[in-house]
Amino acid sequence: MGISKELLEILACPKCKGEVHLNPAEDGLICDRCRLLYEIREEIPIMLIDEAKPLES
């Protein structure tokens, strides 16, 4: 099923309030500005800064 388009449009990075987008595997949301990945678990985005994973360069 994945994350709905409507939900994706209203979600923002909790750290910088910038836009997020799906990663290629569609199992996480990426904030390009903060270089963070927020995982999606059981179709629920985990938008917690402490649980975000830094993106590799």
C-alpha distance matrix in Angstrom:
0.0 3.8 6.8 8.2 11.1 13.5 13.0 13.5 16.6 18.2 17.7 20.9 22.4 24.2 27.1 28.0 26.0 25.0 21.8 18.9 16.5 13.7 15.4 15.2 13.3 10.6 11.4 13.9 15.5 19.0 22.1 24.5 27.4 27.3 25.9 23.5 20.0 18.0 15.6 12.1 12.3 10.0 7.8 11.4 13.4 16.8 19.2 22.4 25.0 26.5 23.3 22.5 23.4 25.9 25.0 27.5 29.8
3.8 0.0 3.8 6.5 9.2 11.7 10.6 10.4 13.9 15.5 14.5 17.4 18.7 20.7 23.5 24.4 22.5 21.4 18.3 15.3 13.0 10.1 12.0 12.5 10.7 7.4 8.3 10.3 11.7 15.2 18.3 20.8 23.7 23.5 22.1 19.7 16.3 14.4 12.3 8.9 10.0 8.8 5.8 9.0 10.2 13.7 15.8 19.2 21.6 23.2 20.1 19.0 19.9 22.3 21.5 24.1 26.4
6.8 3.8 0.0 3.8 6.6 8.5 6.9 6.9 10.4 11.8 10.9 14.0 15.7 17.7 20.6 21.4 19.2 18.3 15.3 12.6 10.8 8.9 11.7 13.1 12.2 8.4 9.1 9.7 10.0 13.5 16.1 18.8 21.4 21.3 20.5 18.1 15.1 12.9 11.6 8.4 10.3 9.8 6.0 7.6 8.2 12.0 13.4 17.0 19.4 21.5 18.8 17.6 19.1 21.3 20.7 23.7 25.9
8.2 6.5 3.8 0.0 3.8 5.4 5.3 6.3 8.8 10.4 10.9 14.4 16.8 18.9 22.0 22.2 19.5 18.6 15.5 13.5 12.0 10.9 14.2 15.5 15.1 11.4 12.7 13.0 12.5 15.7 17.7 20.3 22.6 23.0 22.6 20.5 17.9 15.8 15.0 12.0 13.9 13.0 9.2 10.3 10.9 14.7 15.5 19.2 21.6 24.1 21.7 20.5 22.1 24.1 23.5 26.5 28.3
11.1 9.2 6.6 3.8 0.0 3.8 5.5 5.1 6.2 9.0 10.2 13.4 16.1 18.7 21.5 21.1 18.3 16.9 13.5 12.1 10.4 10.3 13.9 15.2 15.8 12.2 14.2 13.9 12.6 15.1 16.6 18.8 21.0 22.1 21.8 20.3 18.1 16.5 16.5 14.1 16.6 16.3 12.5 13.2 12.9 16.5 16.5 20.3 22.3 25.1 23.0 21.2 22.8 24.2 23.2 26.2 27.6
13.5 11.7 8.5 5.4 3.8 0.0 3.8 5.5 5.2 6.8 9.0 12.5 15.8 17.8 20.9 20.5 17.2 16.5 13.6 12.9 12.3 12.9 16.7 18.5 19.0 15.3 16.7 15.9 14.2 16.7 17.6 20.1 21.7 22.7 23.1 21.4 19.6 17.5 17.9 15.5 17.8 17.4 13.6 13.6 13.3 16.6 16.2 20.0 22.1 25.1 23.4 21.9 24.0 25.5 25.0 28.3 29.6
13.0 10.6 6.9 5.3 5.5 3.8 0.0 3.8 5.4 5.4 6.3 10.0 13.0 14.7 18.0 18.1 15.0 14.7 12.2 11.0 11.0 11.5 15.1 17.5 17.6 13.8 14.5 13.3 11.7 14.4 15.4 18.4 19.9 20.3 20.7 18.7 16.7 14.3 14.7 12.4 14.7 14.7 11.1 10.3 9.7 12.9 12.5 16.3 18.6 21.4 19.8 18.6 20.9 22.7 22.6 26.0 27.7
13.5 10.4 6.9 6.3 5.1 5.5 3.8 0.0 3.8 5.6 5.4 8.4 11.1 13.6 16.5 16.2 13.5 12.3 9.2 7.7 7.3 8.2 11.9 14.4 15.1 11.5 12.7 11.1 8.9 11.2 12.3 15.0 16.8 17.5 17.7 16.0 14.2 12.4 13.2 11.6 14.6 15.3 11.7 11.1 9.5 12.7 12.0 15.7 17.4 20.4 18.8 16.9 18.7 20.1 19.6 22.9 24.3
16.6 13.9 10.4 8.8 6.2 5.2 5.4 3.8 0.0 3.8 5.8 8.3 11.7 14.3 16.9 15.9 12.7 11.5 8.5 8.6 8.9 10.9 14.6 17.0 18.2 14.9 16.3 14.5 11.7 13.2 13.3 15.6 16.9 18.2 18.9 17.8 16.6 15.2 16.6 15.3 18.3 19.0 15.4 14.5 12.8 15.6 14.2 17.8 19.2 22.5 21.3 19.3 21.3 22.2 21.6 24.9 25.9
18.2 15.5 11.8 10.4 9.0 6.8 5.4 5.6 3.8 0.0 3.8 6.5 10.2 11.9 15.0 14.3 10.8 10.7 8.8 9.4 10.9 13.0 16.6 19.4 20.3 16.9 17.5 15.3 12.5 14.0 13.6 16.4 17.0 17.8 19.1 17.7 16.8 14.9 16.5 15.4 18.2 19.0 15.6 13.9 12.1 14.4 12.5 15.8 17.4 20.8 20.0 18.4 21.0 22.1 22.2 25.7 26.9
17.7 14.5 10.9 10.9 10.2 9.0 6.3 5.4 5.8 3.8 0.0 3.8 7.0 8.8 11.9 11.9 8.8 8.9 7.3 6.9 9.0 11.0 14.2 17.5 18.2 14.9 15.0 12.3 9.4 11.0 10.7 13.9 14.6 14.8 16.0 14.2 13.3 11.2 13.1 12.5 15.4 16.9 13.8 11.7 9.2 11.0 8.8 12.2 13.7 17.1 16.3 14.6 17.2 18.5 18.8 22.5 23.9
20.9 17.4 14.0 14.4 13.4 12.5 10.0 8.4 8.3 6.5 3.8 0.0 3.8 6.1 8.6 8.1 5.2 5.5 5.1 5.8 9.2 11.9 14.5 18.1 19.2 16.4 16.2 13.0 9.6 9.9 8.4 11.5 11.4 11.6 13.4 12.0 12.1 10.7 13.6 14.0 17.1 19.2 16.5 14.1 10.9 11.7 8.7 11.3 11.8 15.5 15.3 13.2 15.8 16.5 17.0 20.6 21.8
22.4 18.7 15.7 16.8 16.1 15.8 13.0 11.1 11.7 10.2 7.0 3.8 0.0 3.8 5.4 5.7 4.7 5.3 6.3 6.2 9.8 12.2 14.0 17.8 18.8 16.5 15.8 12.2 8.9 8.4 6.3 9.6 9.2 8.4 10.4 8.8 9.7 8.7 12.2 13.6 16.7 19.3 17.2 14.6 11.0 10.7 7.3 9.0 8.6 12.3 12.5 10.2 12.7 13.1 14.1 17.8 19.0
24.2 20.7 17.7 18.9 18.7 17.8 14.7 13.6 14.3 11.9 8.8 6.1 3.8 0.0 3.8 6.0 5.4 8.0 9.8 9.9 13.4 15.5 17.1 21.0 21.5 19.1 17.9 14.4 11.7 11.6 9.6 12.8 11.7 10.1 12.6 10.6 11.6 10.0 13.3 14.7 17.2 19.9 18.3 15.1 11.7 10.4 6.6 7.1 6.7 10.4 11.4 10.1 13.3 14.2 16.0 19.7 21.2
27.1 23.5 20.6 22.0 21.5 20.9 18.0 16.5 16.9 15.0 11.9 8.6 5.4 3.8 0.0 3.8 5.9 8.1 10.7 11.2 14.7 17.0 18.0 21.8 22.6 20.8 19.6 15.9 13.2 12.0 9.3 11.7 9.7 7.6 10.7 9.5 11.7 11.2 14.8 17.0 19.6 22.6 21.2 18.2 14.6 12.9 9.4 8.8 6.5 10.0 11.8 10.1 12.7 12.6 14.7 18.1 19.2
28.0 24.4 21.4 22.2 21.1 20.5 18.1 16.2 15.9 14.3 11.9 8.1 5.7 6.0 3.8 0.0 3.8 5.3 8.8 10.4 14.1 17.0 18.2 21.9 23.3 21.5 20.9 17.2 13.9 12.2 8.8 10.4 7.8 7.2 10.8 10.7 13.1 13.2 17.0 18.9 21.9 24.8 22.9 20.2 16.6 15.6 12.0 12.2 10.2 13.7 15.2 12.9 15.0 14.3 15.6 18.7 19.2
26.0 22.5 19.2 19.5 18.3 17.2 15.0 13.5 12.7 10.8 8.8 5.2 4.7 5.4 5.9 3.8 0.0 3.8 6.9 9.0 12.8 15.9 17.9 21.5 22.9 20.6 20.3 16.7 13.3 12.3 9.3 11.5 9.7 9.9 13.0 12.4 14.0 13.4 16.8 18.1 21.1 23.6 21.3 18.5 15.2 14.9 11.3 12.4 11.5 15.3 16.3 14.2 16.7 16.5 17.5 20.9 21.6
25.0 21.4 18.3 18.6 16.9 16.5 14.7 12.3 11.5 10.7 8.9 5.5 5.3 8.0 8.1 5.3 3.8 0.0 3.8 6.6 10.2 13.7 15.5 19.0 20.9 18.8 19.0 15.5 11.8 10.2 7.1 8.5 7.3 8.7 11.2 11.4 12.9 13.1 16.5 17.8 21.2 23.7 21.1 19.0 15.5 15.8 12.5 14.2 13.2 16.9 17.4 14.6 16.4 15.8 15.9 19.1 19.4
21.8 18.3 15.3 15.5 13.5 13.6 12.2 9.2 8.5 8.8 7.3 5.1 6.3 9.8 10.7 8.8 6.9 3.8 0.0 3.8 6.8 10.5 12.8 16.0 18.1 15.8 16.6 13.4 9.6 8.5 6.4 8.1 8.5 10.3 11.7 11.6 12.2 12.2 15.2 15.9 19.5 21.7 18.8 17.2 13.9 15.1 12.4 15.0 14.6 18.2 17.8 14.9 16.4 16.1 15.7 18.8 19.2
18.9 15.3 12.6 13.5 12.1 12.9 11.0 7.7 8.6 9.4 6.9 5.8 6.2 9.9 11.2 10.4 9.0 6.6 3.8 0.0 3.8 7.1 9.3 12.8 14.5 12.2 12.8 9.6 5.8 5.2 4.7 7.4 9.1 10.0 10.3 9.5 9.1 9.1 11.7 12.4 16.1 18.4 15.7 14.4 11.0 12.4 10.5 13.3 13.2 16.6 15.5 12.5 13.7 13.9 13.3 16.6 17.5
16.5 13.0 10.8 12.0 10.4 12.3 11.0 7.3 8.9 10.9 9.0 9.2 9.8 13.4 14.7 14.1 12.8 10.2 6.8 3.8 0.0 3.8 6.5 9.4 11.4 9.2 10.8 8.3 5.2 5.3 6.9 8.6 11.4 12.5 11.7 11.0 9.6 9.9 11.5 11.7 15.5 17.5 14.6 14.2 11.4 13.5 12.6 15.6 15.9 18.8 17.1 14.0 14.6 14.9 13.5 16.4 17.4
13.7 10.1 8.9 10.9 10.3 12.9 11.5 8.2 10.9 13.0 11.0 11.9 12.2 15.5 17.0 17.0 15.9 13.7 10.5 7.1 3.8 0.0 3.8 6.5 7.9 5.4 7.4 5.9 4.6 6.2 9.2 10.9 14.2 14.7 13.1 11.8 9.3 9.5 9.8 9.5 13.1 14.9 12.3 12.7 10.4 12.8 13.0 16.1 16.8 19.1 16.7 14.0 14.2 15.0 13.4 16.1 17.6
15.4 12.0 11.7 14.2 13.9 16.7 15.1 11.9 14.6 16.6 14.2 14.5 14.0 17.1 18.0 18.2 17.9 15.5 12.8 9.3 6.5 3.8 0.0 3.8 5.5 5.1 6.8 5.6 5.8 6.2 9.7 10.7 14.3 14.4 12.0 10.9 8.3 9.6 9.6 10.3 13.6 15.8 13.9 14.5 12.2 14.0 14.5 17.0 17.2 19.1 16.4 13.5 12.7 13.2 11.0 13.2 14.8
15.2 12.5 13.1 15.5 15.2 18.5 17.5 14.4 17.0 19.4 17.5 18.1 17.8 21.0 21.8 21.9 21.5 19.0 16.0 12.8 9.4 6.5 3.8 0.0 3.8 5.4 8.0 8.6 9.5 9.9 13.3 13.6 17.4 17.8 15.0 14.3 11.7 13.1 12.4 12.6 15.5 17.1 15.4 16.9 15.2 17.2 18.1 20.6 20.8 22.5 19.6 16.8 15.6 16.0 13.3 14.6 16.0
13.3 10.7 12.2 15.1 15.8 19.0 17.6 15.1 18.2 20.3 18.2 19.2 18.8 21.5 22.6 23.3 22.9 20.9 18.1 14.5 11.4 7.9 5.5 3.8 0.0 3.8 5.5 7.5 9.9 11.3 15.0 16.0 19.6 19.4 16.6 15.1 11.9 12.6 10.8 10.6 12.8 14.2 13.1 15.0 13.9 15.8 17.5 19.8 20.6 21.7 18.5 16.3 15.1 16.3 14.1 15.5 17.7
10.6 7.4 8.4 11.4 12.2 15.3 13.8 11.5 14.9 16.9 14.9 16.4 16.5 19.1 20.8 21.5 20.6 18.8 15.8 12.2 9.2 5.4 5.1 5.4 3.8 0.0 3.8 5.7 7.7 10.1 13.7 15.4 18.8 18.6 16.5 14.6 11.2 11.0 9.3 8.1 10.7 11.9 10.1 11.8 10.9 13.4 15.0 17.8 19.0 20.6 17.4 15.3 15.1 16.6 15.0 17.2 19.4
11.4 8.3 9.1 12.7 14.2 16.7 14.5 12.7 16.3 17.5 15.0 16.2 15.8 17.9 19.6 20.9 20.3 19.0 16.6 12.8 10.8 7.4 6.8 8.0 5.5 3.8 0.0 3.8 7.3 10.0 13.7 15.9 19.0 18.0 15.9 13.3 9.6 8.8 6.1 5.2 7.5 9.4 8.4 9.8 8.8 10.7 12.9 15.3 16.7 17.7 14.3 12.8 12.6 14.9 14.0 16.3 19.1
13.9 10.3 9.7 13.0 13.9 15.9 13.3 11.1 14.5 15.3 12.3 13.0 12.2 14.4 15.9 17.2 16.7 15.5 13.4 9.6 8.3 5.9 5.6 8.6 7.5 5.7 3.8 0.0 3.8 6.6 10.1 12.6 15.4 14.4 12.5 9.8 6.2 5.4 4.1 4.9 8.4 11.1 9.7 9.6 7.3 8.7 10.0 12.4 13.4 14.9 11.9 9.7 9.9 12.0 11.4 14.3 17.0
15.5 11.7 10.0 12.5 12.6 14.2 11.7 8.9 11.7 12.5 9.4 9.6 8.9 11.7 13.2 13.9 13.3 11.8 9.6 5.8 5.2 4.6 5.8 9.5 9.9 7.7 7.3 3.8 0.0 3.8 6.8 9.7 12.3 11.8 10.6 8.2 5.6 5.0 6.3 7.3 11.0 13.7 11.6 10.7 7.5 9.0 8.8 11.6 12.2 14.6 12.3 9.6 10.4 11.7 11.1 14.4 16.4
19.0 15.2 13.5 15.7 15.1 16.7 14.4 11.2 13.2 14.0 11.0 9.9 8.4 11.6 12.0 12.2 12.3 10.2 8.5 5.2 5.3 6.2 6.2 9.9 11.3 10.1 10.0 6.6 3.8 0.0 3.8 6.1 9.0 8.7 7.1 5.8 4.6 6.4 8.8 10.7 14.3 17.2 15.3 14.4 10.9 11.6 10.6 12.7 12.1 14.6 12.9 9.5 9.5 9.6 8.5 11.8 13.3
22.1 18.3 16.1 17.7 16.6 17.6 15.4 12.3 13.3 13.6 10.7 8.4 6.3 9.6 9.3 8.8 9.3 7.1 6.4 4.7 6.9 9.2 9.7 13.3 15.0 13.7 13.7 10.1 6.8 3.8 0.0 3.8 5.5 5.6 5.6 5.4 6.6 8.2 11.5 13.5 17.1 20.1 18.1 16.5 12.8 13.0 10.9 12.5 11.2 14.2 13.6 10.0 10.6 9.8 9.3 12.6 13.4
24.5 20.8 18.8 20.3 18.8 20.1 18.4 15.0 15.6 16.4 13.9 11.5 9.6 12.8 11.7 10.4 11.5 8.5 8.1 7.4 8.6 10.9 10.7 13.6 16.0 15.4 15.9 12.6 9.7 6.1 3.8 0.0 3.8 5.6 4.9 7.0 8.9 11.4 14.4 16.7 20.3 23.2 21.3 20.0 16.4 16.6 14.6 16.0 14.2 17.0 16.4 12.7 12.3 10.5 9.0 11.5 11.2
27.4 23.7 21.4 22.6 21.0 21.7 19.9 16.8 16.9 17.0 14.6 11.4 9.2 11.7 9.7 7.8 9.7 7.3 8.5 9.1 11.4 14.2 14.3 17.4 19.6 18.8 19.0 15.4 12.3 9.0 5.5 3.8 0.0 3.8 5.6 8.1 11.0 13.1 16.6 19.0 22.5 25.5 23.6 21.9 18.1 17.8 15.2 15.9 13.6 16.5 16.9 13.4 13.5 11.4 10.8 13.3 12.7
27.3 23.5 21.3 23.0 22.1 22.7 20.3 17.5 18.2 17.8 14.8 11.6 8.4 10.1 7.6 7.2 9.9 8.7 10.3 10.0 12.5 14.7 14.4 17.8 19.4 18.6 18.0 14.4 11.8 8.7 5.6 5.6 3.8 0.0 3.8 5.4 8.9 11.0 14.6 17.5 20.7 24.0 22.6 20.5 16.7 15.7 13.1 13.2 10.4 13.0 13.6 10.2 10.4 8.3 8.9 11.7 12.0
25.9 22.1 20.5 22.6 21.8 23.1 20.7 17.7 18.9 19.1 16.0 13.4 10.4 12.6 10.7 10.8 13.0 11.2 11.7 10.3 11.7 13.1 12.0 15.0 16.6 16.5 15.9 12.5 10.6 7.1 5.6 4.9 5.6 3.8 0.0 3.8 7.0 10.1 13.2 16.3 19.4 22.9 21.6 20.1 16.4 15.6 13.9 14.1 11.7 13.7 13.4 9.6 8.6 5.9 5.3 8.1 8.7
23.5 19.7 18.1 20.5 20.3 21.4 18.7 16.0 17.8 17.7 14.2 12.0 8.8 10.6 9.5 10.7 12.4 11.4 11.6 9.5 11.0 11.8 10.9 14.3 15.1 14.6 13.3 9.8 8.2 5.8 5.4 7.0 8.1 5.4 3.8 0.0 3.8 6.5 9.7 13.0 15.9 19.4 18.5 16.7 13.1 11.9 10.5 10.7 8.6 10.6 9.7 6.0 5.5 4.6 5.5 9.2 11.1
20.0 16.3 15.1 17.9 18.1 19.6 16.7 14.2 16.6 16.8 13.3 12.1 9.7 11.6 11.7 13.1 14.0 12.9 12.2 9.1 9.6 9.3 8.3 11.7 11.9 11.2 9.6 6.2 5.6 4.6 6.6 8.9 11.0 8.9 7.0 3.8 0.0 3.8 6.2 9.5 12.5 16.0 15.1 13.7 10.3 9.7 9.3 10.3 9.5 11.1 9.0 5.5 5.0 6.2 6.4 10.0 12.6
18.0 14.4 12.9 15.8 16.5 17.5 14.3 12.4 15.2 14.9 11.2 10.7 8.7 10.0 11.2 13.2 13.4 13.1 12.2 9.1 9.9 9.5 9.6 13.1 12.6 11.0 8.8 5.4 5.0 6.4 8.2 11.4 13.1 11.0 10.1 6.5 3.8 0.0 3.8 6.7 9.6 13.1 12.2 10.3 6.8 5.9 5.9 7.5 8.1 9.8 7.3 4.9 6.6 9.1 10.1 13.7 16.4
15.6 12.3 11.6 15.0 16.5 17.9 14.7 13.2 16.6 16.5 13.1 13.6 12.2 13.3 14.8 17.0 16.8 16.5 15.2 11.7 11.5 9.8 9.6 12.4 10.8 9.3 6.1 4.1 6.3 8.8 11.5 14.4 16.6 14.6 13.2 9.7 6.2 3.8 0.0 3.8 6.3 9.8 9.6 8.4 6.0 5.7 7.8 9.4 10.9 11.7 8.3 7.1 8.1 11.2 11.9 15.0 18.1
12.1 8.9 8.4 12.0 14.1 15.5 12.4 11.6 15.3 15.4 12.5 14.0 13.6 14.7 17.0 18.9 18.1 17.8 15.9 12.4 11.7 9.5 10.3 12.6 10.6 8.1 5.2 4.9 7.3 10.7 13.5 16.7 19.0 17.5 16.3 13.0 9.5 6.7 3.8 0.0 3.8 6.6 5.8 5.3 4.2 5.9 8.8 11.2 13.5 14.5 11.2 10.6 11.9 14.9 15.3 18.3 21.2
12.3 10.0 10.3 13.9 16.6 17.8 14.7 14.6 18.3 18.2 15.4 17.1 16.7 17.2 19.6 21.9 21.1 21.2 19.5 16.1 15.5 13.1 13.6 15.5 12.8 10.7 7.5 8.4 11.0 14.3 17.1 20.3 22.5 20.7 19.4 15.9 12.5 9.6 6.3 3.8 0.0 3.8 5.3 5.2 6.4 7.1 10.7 12.5 15.2 15.4 12.0 12.4 13.8 17.2 17.9 20.7 24.0
10.0 8.8 9.8 13.0 16.3 17.4 14.7 15.3 19.0 19.0 16.9 19.2 19.3 19.9 22.6 24.8 23.6 23.7 21.7 18.4 17.5 14.9 15.8 17.1 14.2 11.9 9.4 11.1 13.7 17.2 20.1 23.2 25.5 24.0 22.9 19.4 16.0 13.1 9.8 6.6 3.8 0.0 3.8 5.5 8.4 9.9 13.5 15.5 18.6 18.9 15.5 16.2 17.5 20.9 21.4 24.2 27.3
7.8 5.8 6.0 9.2 12.5 13.6 11.1 11.7 15.4 15.6 13.8 16.5 17.2 18.3 21.2 22.9 21.3 21.1 18.8 15.7 14.6 12.3 13.9 15.4 13.1 10.1 8.4 9.7 11.6 15.3 18.1 21.3 23.6 22.6 21.6 18.5 15.1 12.2 9.6 5.8 5.3 3.8 0.0 3.8 6.6 9.5 12.4 15.2 18.1 19.2 16.1 16.1 17.7 20.7 20.9 23.8 26.6
11.4 9.0 7.6 10.3 13.2 13.6 10.3 11.1 14.5 13.9 11.7 14.1 14.6 15.1 18.2 20.2 18.5 19.0 17.2 14.4 14.2 12.7 14.5 16.9 15.0 11.8 9.8 9.6 10.7 14.4 16.5 20.0 21.9 20.5 20.1 16.7 13.7 10.3 8.4 5.3 5.2 5.5 3.8 0.0 3.8 6.3 9.0 11.8 15.0 16.2 13.5 13.8 16.0 19.1 19.9 23.2 26.0
13.4 10.2 8.2 10.9 12.9 13.3 9.7 9.5 12.8 12.1 9.2 10.9 11.0 11.7 14.6 16.6 15.2 15.5 13.9 11.0 11.4 10.4 12.2 15.2 13.9 10.9 8.8 7.3 7.5 10.9 12.8 16.4 18.1 16.7 16.4 13.1 10.3 6.8 6.0 4.2 6.4 8.4 6.6 3.8 0.0 3.8 5.8 9.0 11.8 13.5 11.0 10.6 13.0 15.9 16.7 20.2 22.8
16.8 13.7 12.0 14.7 16.5 16.6 12.9 12.7 15.6 14.4 11.0 11.7 10.7 10.4 12.9 15.6 14.9 15.8 15.1 12.4 13.5 12.8 14.0 17.2 15.8 13.4 10.7 8.7 9.0 11.6 13.0 16.6 17.8 15.7 15.6 11.9 9.7 5.9 5.7 5.9 7.1 9.9 9.5 6.3 3.8 0.0 3.8 5.7 8.8 10.0 7.5 8.0 11.0 14.1 15.8 19.2 22.1
19.2 15.8 13.4 15.5 16.5 16.2 12.5 12.0 14.2 12.5 8.8 8.7 7.3 6.6 9.4 12.0 11.3 12.5 12.4 10.5 12.6 13.0 14.5 18.1 17.5 15.0 12.9 10.0 8.8 10.6 10.9 14.6 15.2 13.1 13.9 10.5 9.3 5.9 7.8 8.8 10.7 13.5 12.4 9.0 5.8 3.8 0.0 3.8 6.5 8.9 7.8 7.5 10.9 13.4 15.2 18.9 21.4
22.4 19.2 17.0 19.2 20.3 20.0 16.3 15.7 17.8 15.8 12.2 11.3 9.0 7.1 8.8 12.2 12.4 14.2 15.0 13.3 15.6 16.1 17.0 20.6 19.8 17.8 15.3 12.4 11.6 12.7 12.5 16.0 15.9 13.2 14.1 10.7 10.3 7.5 9.4 11.2 12.5 15.5 15.2 11.8 9.0 5.7 3.8 0.0 3.8 5.5 5.4 6.3 10.1 12.7 15.3 18.8 21.4
25.0 21.6 19.4 21.6 22.3 22.1 18.6 17.4 19.2 17.4 13.7 11.8 8.6 6.7 6.5 10.2 11.5 13.2 14.6 13.2 15.9 16.8 17.2 20.8 20.6 19.0 16.7 13.4 12.2 12.1 11.2 14.2 13.6 10.4 11.7 8.6 9.5 8.1 10.9 13.5 15.2 18.6 18.1 15.0 11.8 8.8 6.5 3.8 0.0 3.8 5.5 5.2 8.6 10.3 13.3 16.6 19.0
26.5 23.2 21.5 24.1 25.1 25.1 21.4 20.4 22.5 20.8 17.1 15.5 12.3 10.4 10.0 13.7 15.3 16.9 18.2 16.6 18.8 19.1 19.1 22.5 21.7 20.6 17.7 14.9 14.6 14.6 14.2 17.0 16.5 13.0 13.7 10.6 11.1 9.8 11.7 14.5 15.4 18.9 19.2 16.2 13.5 10.0 8.9 5.5 3.8 0.0 3.8 5.7 8.4 10.6 14.1 17.0 19.7
23.3 20.1 18.8 21.7 23.0 23.4 19.8 18.8 21.3 20.0 16.3 15.3 12.5 11.4 11.8 15.2 16.3 17.4 17.8 15.5 17.1 16.7 16.4 19.6 18.5 17.4 14.3 11.9 12.3 12.9 13.6 16.4 16.9 13.6 13.4 9.7 9.0 7.3 8.3 11.2 12.0 15.5 16.1 13.5 11.0 7.5 7.8 5.4 5.5 3.8 0.0 3.8 6.5 9.7 12.7 15.7 18.9
22.5 19.0 17.6 20.5 21.2 21.9 18.6 16.9 19.3 18.4 14.6 13.2 10.2 10.1 10.1 12.9 14.2 14.6 14.9 12.5 14.0 14.0 13.5 16.8 16.3 15.3 12.8 9.7 9.6 9.5 10.0 12.7 13.4 10.2 9.6 6.0 5.5 4.9 7.1 10.6 12.4 16.2 16.1 13.8 10.6 8.0 7.5 6.3 5.2 5.7 3.8 0.0 3.8 6.6 9.3 12.7 15.6
23.4 19.9 19.1 22.1 22.8 24.0 20.9 18.7 21.3 21.0 17.2 15.8 12.7 13.3 12.7 15.0 16.7 16.4 16.4 13.7 14.6 14.2 12.7 15.6 15.1 15.1 12.6 9.9 10.4 9.5 10.6 12.3 13.5 10.4 8.6 5.5 5.0 6.6 8.1 11.9 13.8 17.5 17.7 16.0 13.0 11.0 10.9 10.1 8.6 8.4 6.5 3.8 0.0 3.8 6.4 9.3 12.5
25.9 22.3 21.3 24.1 24.2 25.5 22.7 20.1 22.2 22.1 18.5 16.5 13.1 14.2 12.6 14.3 16.5 15.8 16.1 13.9 14.9 15.0 13.2 16.0 16.3 16.6 14.9 12.0 11.7 9.6 9.8 10.5 11.4 8.3 5.9 4.6 6.2 9.1 11.2 14.9 17.2 20.9 20.7 19.1 15.9 14.1 13.4 12.7 10.3 10.6 9.7 6.6 3.8 0.0 3.8 6.5 9.2
25.0 21.5 20.7 23.5 23.2 25.0 22.6 19.6 21.6 22.2 18.8 17.0 14.1 16.0 14.7 15.6 17.5 15.9 15.7 13.3 13.5 13.4 11.0 13.3 14.1 15.0 14.0 11.4 11.1 8.5 9.3 9.0 10.8 8.9 5.3 5.5 6.4 10.1 11.9 15.3 17.9 21.4 20.9 19.9 16.7 15.8 15.2 15.3 13.3 14.1 12.7 9.3 6.4 3.8 0.0 3.8 6.4
27.5 24.1 23.7 26.5 26.2 28.3 26.0 22.9 24.9 25.7 22.5 20.6 17.8 19.7 18.1 18.7 20.9 19.1 18.8 16.6 16.4 16.1 13.2 14.6 15.5 17.2 16.3 14.3 14.4 11.8 12.6 11.5 13.3 11.7 8.1 9.2 10.0 13.7 15.0 18.3 20.7 24.2 23.8 23.2 20.2 19.2 18.9 18.8 16.6 17.0 15.7 12.7 9.3 6.5 3.8 0.0 3.8
29.8 26.4 25.9 28.3 27.6 29.6 27.7 24.3 25.9 26.9 23.9 21.8 19.0 21.2 19.2 19.2 21.6 19.4 19.2 17.5 17.4 17.6 14.8 16.0 17.7 19.4 19.1 17.0 16.4 13.3 13.4 11.2 12.7 12.0 8.7 11.1 12.6 16.4 18.1 21.2 24.0 27.3 26.6 26.0 22.8 22.1 21.4 21.4 19.0 19.7 18.9 15.6 12.5 9.2 6.4 3.8 0.0
